[in-house]
Amino acid sequence: MLTGLWMGWIYLPGFQGLFSPANPIGMLVGVKLSLLAGTAALALHARLRLIPNLTDETLGGLAWHIRGITALAIAFVVVGAFIRLGGLS
């Protein structure tokens, strides 16, 4: 998580223009930080709620978490590629 925040600071010193439609890189960095927050939320929920109570009946819930993490990871790659290309221009 620290490296994600660090990346945001590098691209947007002081996080100026974060989520700003006038700044495509700021919008993408904001989306990427939101994806990071979603990943952390899913990980915490799985660690604190699902895994301690894991049984054969609750395995489906963990499978949905795995699908969610996978979708977020794919979105990370796509948004990162747009950042690398210089935005959505």
Secondary structure, 3 states (H helix, E strand, C coil): CHHHHHHHHHHCHHHCCCCCCCCHHHHHHHHHHHHHHHHHHHHHHHHHHHHHHCCCCCHHHHHHHHHHHHHHHHHHHHHHHHHHHCCCC
